[in-house]
């Protein structure tokens, strides 16, 4: 049986105005796993050595439906062994489930001599997201597999576009020790919005895509304003408006909610600024007696990849 080690990065979905259709890749945080494959045999084994609390039943692990979708397309029996070595904390808001699915399908594709394209790997990894949320979606697994910033035009047909990341582009993320269920975060959203808000949001999404295409960080910052989702979800995060004001005063280009929360993220054009923003976020939550994990680093062009053992 051949074995390799694979890393897949953490991700942030939505990017403010890009609700359910955009995501970006975080450098320096992600999942590390070892995967082995033997053609002509059958079976799937998943071991957890990461120290994180993960489902013992493989039917409840996001890796399982992702790999099964891939094997169905491959059409030949393969025995697979997966060992989780390092794991993003589940519920962190930075693509924990997506990183696992992305690493698994990328690694198996390498072991099978790359029969599938990056786009196809994203579609397989989406099946892991469906296990968690009920429907397949690519705003986290897309950047986890492909790297950089991605735009999902739609699913029928499935179109995913990888956008370039500007040089000197950094993130700060804070994961407060509060729980925001995806179900609650969905239910709080309005079913209809005024046309004026829709027009404002369309302009921001267009500006955000253009900002990445042009590598214009100022345009990216202005365009990340969310007129539709943030006003309803920010109530789940204590002191959100105050925190945003502090973060922007610290030099952030923009700040918003990571995915459905409770994590928040900000973007900056300087690593030192990103570090100060992360520290500011931590102080904000600690002042409210809320524990907090913080991350700061570069927005990465690199997605899932093989690493040396």
C-alpha positions as CSV (number, residue, x, y, z in Angstrom):
1,X,0.0,0.0,0.0
2,X,1.3,3.4,-1.0
3,X,1.2,6.2,1.6
4,X,1.6,10.0,1.4
5,X,1.0,13.0,3.7
6,X,-1.4,15.7,2.6
7,X,-2.1,19.2,4.0
8,X,-5.3,21.2,3.2
9,X,-5.6,24.8,4.5
10,X,-8.3,26.4,6.5
11,X,-10.7,28.7,4.7
12,X,-13.1,31.6,5.2
13,X,-16.4,31.5,3.3
14,X,-18.7,34.4,2.2
15,X,-16.2,37.3,2.4
16,X,-18.9,39.7,3.4
17,X,-21.0,40.3,0.3
18,X,-20.1,37.0,-1.3
19,X,-22.7,35.0,0.7
20,X,-22.5,31.3,-0.3
21,X,-20.5,32.1,-3.5
22,X,-17.0,33.1,-2.4
23,X,-14.2,31.9,-0.2
24,X,-10.5,32.3,0.4
25,X,-7.5,30.3,1.7
26,X,-5.7,30.8,5.0
27,X,-2.0,30.1,5.2
28,X,-0.5,28.5,8.3
29,X,-3.6,26.6,9.6
30,X,-5.2,23.5,8.3
31,X,-5.5,19.7,8.4
32,X,-2.7,17.2,8.0
33,X,-3.4,13.6,7.2
34,X,-1.7,10.5,6.0
35,X,-3.5,8.5,3.3
36,X,-2.8,5.1,1.9
37,X,-4.3,3.3,-1.1
38,X,-4.2,-0.2,-2.5
39,X,-5.9,-0.9,-5.9
40,X,-7.8,-4.1,-6.3
41,X,-8.8,-4.3,-2.7
42,X,-11.7,-2.8,-0.8
43,X,-12.4,-1.1,2.5
44,X,-12.1,2.3,4.2
45,X,-10.4,2.9,7.6
46,X,-10.1,6.3,9.3
47,X,-8.0,6.7,12.4
48,X,-7.8,9.9,14.5
49,X,-4.5,10.8,16.1
50,X,-5.1,14.6,16.0
51,X,-6.2,15.0,19.6
52,X,-9.5,16.5,18.4
53,X,-12.9,15.0,19.2
54,X,-14.0,13.5,15.9
55,X,-16.8,10.9,15.2
56,X,-15.7,7.3,15.8
57,X,-18.3,6.0,13.3
58,X,-16.8,6.6,9.8
59,X,-20.3,7.1,8.5
60,X,-20.4,10.4,10.5
61,X,-17.0,11.6,9.2
62,X,-17.0,14.0,6.3
63,X,-14.1,12.2,4.6
64,X,-16.3,9.1,4.0
65,X,-18.9,10.5,1.5
66,X,-16.2,12.5,-0.2
67,X,-14.0,9.5,-0.9
68,X,-17.0,7.3,-1.8
69,X,-18.1,9.8,-4.4
70,X,-14.6,9.8,-5.8
71,X,-14.4,5.9,-5.9
72,X,-17.8,5.7,-7.6
73,X,-16.4,8.0,-10.4
74,X,-13.1,6.0,-10.5
75,X,-15.0,2.8,-11.1
76,X,-12.4,0.4,-9.7
77,X,-12.0,-1.0,-6.1
78,X,-9.5,0.7,-3.9
79,X,-8.7,0.0,-0.2
80,X,-8.1,3.3,1.6
81,X,-6.5,4.1,5.0
82,X,-6.7,7.6,6.4
83,X,-4.9,8.8,9.6
84,X,-5.8,12.3,10.9
85,X,-2.6,13.8,12.3
86,X,-3.5,17.5,12.8
87,X,-7.0,19.0,12.7
88,X,-8.6,22.4,12.7
89,X,-10.9,22.6,15.7
90,X,-14.4,21.6,14.6
91,X,-16.8,24.6,14.8
92,X,-14.0,27.1,14.4
93,X,-15.6,28.8,11.4
94,X,-12.5,28.4,9.3
95,X,-13.5,25.4,7.3
96,X,-12.7,22.4,9.5
97,X,-14.8,19.9,7.7
98,X,-13.8,21.3,4.3
99,X,-10.1,20.8,5.1
100,X,-10.6,17.2,5.9
101,X,-12.6,16.4,2.8
102,X,-10.2,18.4,0.6
103,X,-7.1,16.7,2.0
104,X,-8.6,13.2,1.6
105,X,-9.7,13.6,-2.1
106,X,-6.5,15.4,-3.1
107,X,-4.3,12.7,-1.5
108,X,-6.2,9.8,-3.1
109,X,-6.1,11.5,-6.5
110,X,-2.3,11.7,-6.1
111,X,-2.0,8.1,-5.2
112,X,-4.2,7.1,-8.2
113,X,-1.9,9.1,-10.6
114,X,-4.2,12.1,-10.9
115,X,-7.2,10.8,-12.8
116,X,-9.4,13.8,-11.8
117,X,-9.2,17.5,-12.3
118,X,-9.1,20.1,-9.5
119,X,-12.7,21.0,-10.3
120,X,-13.8,17.4,-10.0
121,X,-12.0,17.1,-6.6
122,X,-14.0,20.0,-5.4
123,X,-17.2,18.3,-6.4
124,X,-16.2,15.1,-4.5
125,X,-15.2,17.1,-1.4
126,X,-18.6,18.9,-1.5
127,X,-20.2,15.5,-0.6
128,X,-18.5,15.8,2.8
129,X,-20.1,19.3,3.3
130,X,-23.5,17.8,2.4
131,X,-23.1,15.4,5.4
132,X,-22.8,18.4,7.7
133,X,-25.2,20.9,6.2
134,X,-27.6,18.8,4.1
135,X,-26.6,20.3,0.7
136,X,-23.3,20.2,-1.2
137,X,-21.6,23.6,-1.3
138,X,-18.2,24.7,-2.4
139,X,-17.4,28.0,-0.7
140,X,-15.1,26.3,1.7
141,X,-13.9,23.2,-0.1
142,X,-13.2,25.2,-3.3
143,X,-10.4,27.3,-1.8
144,X,-9.3,24.3,0.4
145,X,-8.6,22.2,-2.8
146,X,-7.6,24.9,-5.3
147,X,-6.1,27.7,-3.1
148,X,-6.4,31.4,-3.5
149,X,-9.8,33.1,-3.7
150,X,-12.7,31.3,-5.5
151,X,-16.0,32.4,-6.9
152,X,-18.8,29.9,-7.4
153,X,-21.0,31.1,-10.2
154,X,-23.5,28.3,-9.7
155,X,-24.0,24.5,-9.5
156,X,-26.1,23.6,-12.6
157,X,-23.8,23.5,-14.3
158,X,-21.0,23.8,-11.7
159,X,-18.8,26.7,-12.4
160,X,-15.9,27.6,-10.0
161,X,-13.4,30.4,-10.8
162,X,-10.1,30.8,-9.1
163,X,-9.1,34.5,-8.6
164,X,-5.6,35.8,-8.0
165,X,-4.5,36.8,-4.5
166,X,-2.7,40.2,-4.2
167,X,0.8,40.3,-2.9
168,X,1.1,41.4,0.7
169,X,-2.4,40.3,1.6
170,X,-3.0,39.1,5.1
171,X,-5.8,37.9,7.4
172,X,-6.7,38.0,11.1
173,X,-9.3,35.5,12.5
174,X,-10.8,35.2,16.0
175,X,-12.8,32.2,17.1
176,X,-14.6,33.1,20.3
177,X,-15.8,30.3,22.6
178,X,-19.5,30.8,21.8
179,X,-21.8,28.5,19.8
180,X,-23.7,29.7,16.7
181,X,-25.5,26.9,15.0
182,X,-25.7,27.0,11.3
183,X,-29.4,26.3,11.5
184,X,-29.9,29.4,13.7
185,X,-27.6,31.5,11.5
186,X,-29.7,30.5,8.4
187,X,-33.1,31.0,10.1
188,X,-32.4,34.6,11.1
189,X,-31.9,35.7,7.5
190,X,-34.8,37.4,5.7
191,X,-36.5,35.4,2.9
192,X,-36.9,38.6,0.8
193,X,-34.9,41.8,0.6
194,X,-35.6,45.2,-0.9
195,X,-34.5,45.7,-4.5
196,X,-32.2,48.6,-3.3
197,X,-30.4,46.2,-1.0
198,X,-30.0,43.7,-3.8
199,X,-28.5,46.3,-6.1
200,X,-26.1,47.4,-3.4
201,X,-25.0,43.8,-2.8
202,X,-24.6,43.1,-6.6
203,X,-22.3,46.1,-6.9
204,X,-20.2,45.0,-3.9
205,X,-19.8,41.4,-5.3
206,X,-18.8,42.8,-8.7
207,X,-16.4,45.2,-7.0
208,X,-14.9,42.3,-4.9
209,X,-14.3,40.1,-7.9
210,X,-12.8,43.1,-9.8
211,X,-10.6,43.9,-6.8
212,X,-9.1,40.5,-6.8
213,X,-8.8,40.4,-10.5
214,X,-7.0,43.7,-10.5
215,X,-5.1,43.0,-7.2
216,X,-6.5,46.3,-5.8
217,X,-6.6,45.8,-2.1
218,X,-8.4,49.1,-1.5
219,X,-11.2,48.1,-3.8
220,X,-11.4,44.7,-2.1
221,X,-11.8,46.4,1.3
222,X,-14.5,48.8,0.1
223,X,-16.4,46.0,-1.7
224,X,-16.6,43.6,1.3
225,X,-19.5,45.5,2.8
226,X,-22.4,43.2,3.3
227,X,-25.8,44.8,3.0
228,X,-27.8,41.6,3.3
229,X,-26.5,39.0,5.8
230,X,-24.2,40.8,8.3
231,X,-27.0,43.0,9.7
232,X,-29.0,39.9,10.8
233,X,-26.1,37.7,12.0
234,X,-24.0,40.1,13.9
235,X,-26.4,39.9,16.9
236,X,-25.0,36.4,17.6
237,X,-21.5,37.9,18.3
238,X,-21.2,40.0,21.4
239,X,-20.1,43.6,20.8
240,X,-19.8,43.1,17.0
241,X,-20.2,46.7,16.0
242,X,-17.8,47.9,18.6
243,X,-15.2,45.3,17.5
244,X,-15.6,46.2,13.9
245,X,-14.9,49.9,14.7
246,X,-11.8,49.0,16.7
247,X,-10.5,46.7,14.0
248,X,-11.0,49.2,11.2
249,X,-9.3,51.9,13.3
250,X,-6.3,49.5,13.7
251,X,-5.8,49.5,9.9
252,X,-8.0,46.7,8.6
253,X,-9.2,46.9,5.0
254,X,-12.5,45.2,6.1
255,X,-14.0,42.9,8.7
256,X,-16.9,40.5,8.6
257,X,-18.3,37.2,9.9
258,X,-16.5,34.1,8.8
259,X,-19.0,31.7,7.3
260,X,-22.0,31.5,9.6
261,X,-19.9,32.5,12.7
262,X,-19.1,32.7,15.4
263,X,-15.6,33.5,14.1
264,X,-14.8,36.9,12.6
265,X,-12.1,37.8,10.2
266,X,-10.4,40.9,8.9
267,X,-8.1,41.6,5.9
268,X,-5.0,43.8,5.9
269,X,-2.2,44.7,3.5
270,X,0.5,44.3,6.2
271,X,1.3,41.3,8.4
272,X,2.1,43.5,11.4
273,X,-1.3,45.1,11.1
274,X,-2.9,41.7,10.9
275,X,-1.2,40.6,14.1
276,X,-2.4,43.7,15.9
277,X,-5.9,43.2,14.6
278,X,-5.9,39.6,15.9
279,X,-4.7,40.8,19.3
280,X,-7.4,43.5,19.3
281,X,-10.0,40.8,18.6
282,X,-8.7,38.7,21.5
283,X,-8.9,41.6,23.9
284,X,-12.4,42.4,22.8
285,X,-13.7,38.9,23.6
286,X,-11.7,38.5,26.8
287,X,-13.1,41.8,28.1
288,X,-16.5,40.0,27.9
289,X,-15.1,36.9,29.7
290,X,-15.2,35.0,26.4
291,X,-12.3,32.7,25.6
292,X,-10.9,33.2,22.1
293,X,-8.4,31.6,19.7
294,X,-6.7,33.9,17.2
295,X,-4.9,33.3,13.9
296,X,-3.0,35.7,11.7
297,X,-1.2,35.0,8.4
298,X,-1.0,35.4,4.7
299,X,-4.0,34.8,2.4
300,X,-2.6,31.9,0.4
301,X,-2.5,30.9,-3.2
302,X,-1.8,27.3,-2.2
303,X,-4.5,24.8,-1.6
304,X,-4.3,21.1,-0.8
305,X,-0.8,19.6,-1.3
306,X,1.5,16.7,-0.6
307,X,4.0,17.4,2.2
308,X,7.2,15.7,3.2
309,X,7.0,13.2,6.0
